[in-house]
Amino acid sequence: MRSVQFSGYGGPEVLEVDEAPEPHAGNGAIRVAVRASSLPRGEMMIRSGRRREQVPATFPHRTGHDAAGVVDEVGPGVDGVRVGDEVFGLAESAGSGANSDFALLTTWARKPPTWNWAEATAAAGSSETSTRVLDRLGVGPGDTVLVHGASGSVGTVAVQLARARGAKVIGTAGPANQDYVRSLGATPTLYGDGLEDRVREVAPAGIDAVFDCAGGALPELIAITGDPARVVTIADTSAPRHGVHLSHGASPAQAAALGVPADPPARHGLTAAAQLAAQGHLRVRIAAVFPLEEVVAAATFMEDPQITGKVILLN
């Protein structure tokens, strides 16, 4: 089967679509014939070598964590899904090779008919991550939540899932994305200098929890809540120094390098997202779609720091 991988650090050009052995579904897993998968921004940072100290790669490194496709193998101990079902979901950990013709998923949900393959793929990781963090923060009805980086792929879903729980949401974004954040049902505000004062203006009663999707502002985010335990980040590896929890789903080896164990996956988040999508109440943000064989072009596109949303590879 075809599979995206890289065998050394470097720019997008080190990525290649090569032949790899087909995986087969073991205990608790299903195999899907992949229709679409996302090119993970985190793994592109690993590929560049910028994170080699925190997250060293083992070569060859096969990329991809989330995918959508048609079930063609069901492993032992798996109930509620059959060969031929259309699903979206996640492999066991980041770097599990989901950018391939076949992928093993350990977390999944049925694809709602309202989503195409690209949308289902874009929702997989963002839904699980958002649910995992919102659960840890205990977000529920009546809470006021600040989503820092609300216009990105995870932030977009986090805003909508928090609102579905009955929370009021404040979302930070750049000037060009203020209206977009507002369209999601959040109160937008600018990130950057003066963030603490701006948040107090739009949420004078205070903020109950902060979901940091952007990184780079932990002291300000802690000040906004007054308690580092009320802040969870998925984007700032300096979190432990600030007493803030860094939530991730990295492999055991990568978790050891980060010095922070992985959180248990929030599998129920995918089902919740699919139910909202089926009702027309959940949007995902896609930056671009490329054929699998054009992965170098896709990764080059992602080098632009202004890109927001998922980059999807179609099989």
C-alpha positions in Angstrom: 0.0 0.0 0.0 1.0 3.6 -0.4 2.1 5.5 2.8 3.6 8.9 3.5 6.8 8.9 5.4 10.1 10.7 5.9 13.6 9.2 6.6 15.4 12.3 7.8 14.8 15.8 9.1 14.3 18.6 6.5 11.8 20.6 4.5 8.7 19.3 2.8 10.8 17.7 0.1 11.9 14.9 2.5 8.3 13.6 2.4 7.7 10.7 0.1 4.9 8.3 -0.8 6.4 4.9 -0.5 5.2 1.3 -0.3 4.6 -0.1 3.2 3.2 -3.4 4.5 -0.6 -3.4 5.0 -1.6 -3.4 8.6 -4.3 -5.7 10.0 -6.8 -5.1 12.7 -5.8 -6.5 16.1 -7.6 -6.4 19.5 -9.8 -3.4 19.8 -9.0 -1.9 16.4 -10.6 -1.6 13.0 -9.0 -1.3 9.6 -10.3 1.3 7.1 -9.7 1.7 3.5 -8.8 5.4 3.8 -10.7 7.9 1.7 -9.2 11.0 3.4 -6.6 11.7 6.1 -5.2 14.9 7.6 -1.6 16.0 7.4 -0.7 16.8 11.0 0.9 20.2 11.7 2.6 18.7 14.7 4.2 16.0 12.7 5.4 18.6 10.1 7.1 20.4 12.9 8.7 17.0 13.9 9.8 16.5 10.3 11.4 19.9 10.2 13.7 19.0 13.2 12.5 21.9 15.2 11.2 19.6 17.9 13.9 17.0 17.8 14.9 17.6 21.5 11.3 17.4 22.8 9.9 14.8 20.3 12.6 12.8 18.6 11.6 10.9 15.5 12.4 7.3 14.7 13.1 6.8 11.0 11.4 6.1 8.7 8.6 8.0 10.3 5.2 7.3 8.8 2.8 10.3 9.2 -0.8 10.6 10.0 -3.1 10.2 13.0 -6.7 10.8 11.8 -8.5 9.4 8.9 -12.0 8.7 7.4 -12.9 5.7 5.3 -14.7 2.4 4.9 -14.3 -0.4 7.4 -12.8 -3.5 5.8 -11.5 -5.4 8.8 -12.9 -5.6 12.4 -10.5 -6.8 15.1 -11.3 -9.1 18.0 -13.2 -7.5 20.9 -14.8 -4.9 18.6 -18.6 -4.5 18.7 -21.0 -2.1 17.0 -19.2 -1.7 13.7 -19.2 -3.9 10.5 -17.3 -4.2 7.3 -18.7 -1.6 4.9 -19.5 1.1 7.5 -18.3 4.6 6.8 -16.4 5.9 9.8 -14.0 8.6 10.9 -11.5 8.4 13.7 -8.0 8.2 15.1 -5.1 5.8 15.2 -3.6 4.7 18.5 -1.2 7.7 18.7 0.3 10.4 16.6 2.7 9.1 13.9 0.7 5.9 13.3 0.8 6.1 9.6 -2.8 7.1 8.8 -1.7 9.0 5.7 -1.9 5.7 3.8 -4.2 3.5 1.8 -5.2 1.6 4.9 -5.1 2.7 8.5 -5.9 1.1 11.9 -8.2 3.1 14.1 -8.7 2.6 17.8 -11.1 5.5 18.2 -13.9 6.1 15.8 -17.5 7.1 15.1 -19.9 6.7 12.2 -19.5 9.4 9.6 -22.7 11.6 9.5 -24.2 12.0 6.1 -23.9 15.8 6.4 -20.0 15.6 6.1 -18.0 14.6 3.1 -14.8 12.6 3.6 -12.6 15.6 4.0 -14.9 17.2 6.6 -15.1 13.9 8.6 -11.3 13.6 8.7 -10.9 17.3 9.7 -13.3 16.6 12.6 -11.7 13.5 14.0 -8.6 14.9 15.9 -10.2 18.2 16.6 -13.3 16.6 18.2 -11.3 14.2 20.4 -8.8 16.9 21.5 -11.6 19.5 22.2 -13.6 17.0 24.2 -10.5 15.7 26.1 -9.7 19.3 27.3 -13.2 20.4 28.0 -13.7 17.3 30.1 -10.6 18.0 32.1 -11.7 21.6 32.7 -15.1 20.4 33.7 -16.9 22.8 31.3 -20.6 22.7 31.7 -23.8 24.9 31.6 -23.3 28.4 32.8 -19.5 28.4 32.6 -17.6 31.1 30.7 -14.7 29.7 28.7 -11.9 31.4 26.9 -10.6 29.6 23.8 -7.3 31.1 22.9 -6.8 30.5 19.2 -10.5 30.1 18.4 -10.2 30.3 14.6 -7.9 27.3 14.0 -9.0 23.8 13.4 -9.1 22.7 17.0 -10.3 26.1 18.3 -13.2 26.1 15.8 -14.5 22.8 17.1 -13.8 23.6 20.8 -15.9 26.8 20.6 -18.9 24.8 19.2 -18.6 21.9 21.6 -18.3 24.2 24.6 -21.4 26.1 23.4 -23.2 22.8 23.0 -22.5 22.1 26.7 -24.2 25.3 27.6 -21.1 27.5 28.1 -20.5 31.0 27.1 -17.4 31.3 25.0 -14.9 34.1 24.5 -12.6 33.4 21.5 -9.3 35.0 20.6 -8.2 35.4 17.0 -6.5 37.8 14.7 -8.2 40.8 13.1 -9.2 38.9 9.9 -11.0 36.2 11.9 -13.1 38.2 14.3 -16.2 37.8 12.3 -15.5 34.1 11.8 -15.3 33.5 15.6 -18.5 35.5 16.0 -20.2 33.2 13.5 -19.4 30.2 15.6 -21.3 31.7 18.5 -18.4 33.1 20.5 -17.6 36.6 21.6 -14.4 37.5 19.7 -11.4 39.4 21.0 -7.9 40.0 19.7 -4.9 38.1 21.0 -1.6 39.8 21.7 -0.6 42.6 24.1 -3.4 43.7 26.4 -5.2 40.4 26.2 -6.0 40.3 29.9 -7.7 43.8 29.8 -9.7 43.0 26.7 -11.0 39.7 28.2 -12.1 41.5 31.3 -14.0 44.0 29.2 -16.0 41.3 27.4 -16.3 39.0 30.4 -16.5 41.3 33.5 -17.8 38.4 35.7 -14.6 36.5 35.0 -13.5 33.4 33.2 -14.0 29.9 34.6 -11.6 28.0 32.3 -9.1 28.6 29.5 -8.5 26.2 26.6 -5.2 27.3 25.0 -5.0 26.2 21.3 -2.4 28.8 20.3 0.5 28.8 22.8 2.8 31.7 23.8 0.6 33.4 26.3 0.5 31.2 29.4 1.3 33.9 32.0 -1.5 36.1 30.7 -4.0 33.2 30.5 -3.1 32.2 34.1 -3.7 35.8 35.2 -7.1 35.8 33.6 -8.3 32.8 35.7 -6.1 33.4 38.7 -5.3 29.7 38.8 -3.0 27.6 36.5 -5.2 24.6 37.2 -8.0 26.3 35.3 -5.8 26.5 32.1 -5.1 23.6 29.8 -2.9 23.9 26.7 -2.4 21.7 23.7 0.1 24.1 22.1 2.7 25.2 24.7 5.4 22.8 25.8 6.5 25.2 28.5 3.3 24.4 30.4 4.8 22.3 33.2 7.1 25.3 34.2 3.9 27.3 34.7 1.9 24.6 36.6 -0.4 24.3 33.6 -1.4 20.9 32.2 -0.2 20.0 28.7 -2.8 17.8 27.1 -1.6 15.5 24.3 -2.0 12.1 22.7 1.6 11.4 21.7 3.1 7.9 21.7 4.8 6.7 24.9 8.2 7.5 23.5 7.3 11.0 22.6 5.4 11.5 25.9 8.6 10.5 27.7 10.6 13.1 25.8 7.9 15.7 26.6 8.0 14.7 30.3 4.2 14.7 30.4 2.1 11.5 30.1 -0.6 11.3 27.4 -4.2 11.9 28.5 -6.7 9.1 27.9 -8.5 9.6 24.6 -11.9 11.1 24.7 -13.5 8.6 22.4 -17.0 9.9 23.2 -16.1 13.2 21.7 -16.3 11.8 18.1 -19.8 10.5 18.7 -20.9 13.8 20.2 -19.4 15.7 17.2 -21.1 13.4 14.7 -24.5 13.9 16.4 -24.1 17.7 16.3 -23.0 17.5 12.7 -26.0 15.4 11.7 -28.2 18.2 13.1 -26.3 20.8 11.2 -24.7 22.3 14.3 -21.0 21.6 13.8 -18.6 23.1 11.3 -15.0 22.2 10.7 -12.3 24.4 9.2 -10.4 23.0 6.2 -7.5 25.1 4.7 -6.9 23.0 1.6 -7.4 19.5 0.0 -4.6 17.7 -1.9 -4.3 14.2 -3.5 -2.2 11.9 -1.4 0.5 11.8 -4.0 0.9 15.6 -3.8 1.9 15.5 -0.1 5.0 17.6 -0.8 2.8 20.3 -2.2 0.5 20.0 0.7 3.3 20.3 3.3 4.8 23.3 1.4 1.4 24.9 1.6 1.4 24.4 5.3 4.7 26.3 5.7 2.7 29.5 5.6 2.1 30.5 9.2 -1.1 32.3 8.3 -2.8 29.1 7.2 -5.8 28.1 9.5 -7.7 24.9 9.3 -6.7 21.3 8.4 -4.8 20.3 5.3 -6.5 17.1 4.0 -5.0 14.3 1.7 -7.5 12.5 -0.5 -6.9 8.9 -1.6 
